[in-house]
Amino acid sequence: MQIDHTDRDLLALLREDARAPVADLARRLGLARTTVQARIERLETRGIITGYTLRVSDNMKPALRATVLVSIEPRSGPTVLGRLKTLPGVEMVHTTSGRFDLLVQVTATTTAELDDTLDRIGEARGVKSSESLIHLATKIDRAP
């Protein structure tokens, strides 16, 4: 589906605040409230907007975050993913191209908890190697 400049501007405003009242969005876009409501419904119906999410304030987020780059043995993907699903600190797993096979997002409230999660990832059957990158400071965050 093609979207126009106005749809792109609307999506940008919703990324900033998905709970913004339609009247406020309409005012900022210079459109009628009913037009904006119709555009939102069309974007939802066509699958451009697939949902809304909650962003937690920084003081409620886990204290530590890490990205773990994982190399796995051939044909061990399902076994490794099964193990990663059991680890509560694992938030997200992406397959990748290049030197590593998986990119794993990990959170923890303490360094001991983070260390334990990293150890458990490295010990998983099928994992050849891993490299951990501890997040220090967020400089840009455009995630919903």
URURWO-V957522 format. One record per helix or strand. SS is the DSSP state (A for helix, B for strand). FROM is the first residue (numbers start at 1). LEN is the number of residues. If there is no record, write none. Layout:
SS:FROM:LEN  SS:FROM:LEN
//
This chain:
A:5:12  A:22:8  A:33:13  A:58:3  B:64:9  A:77:9  B:90:6  B:102:7  A:111:13  B:127:8
//
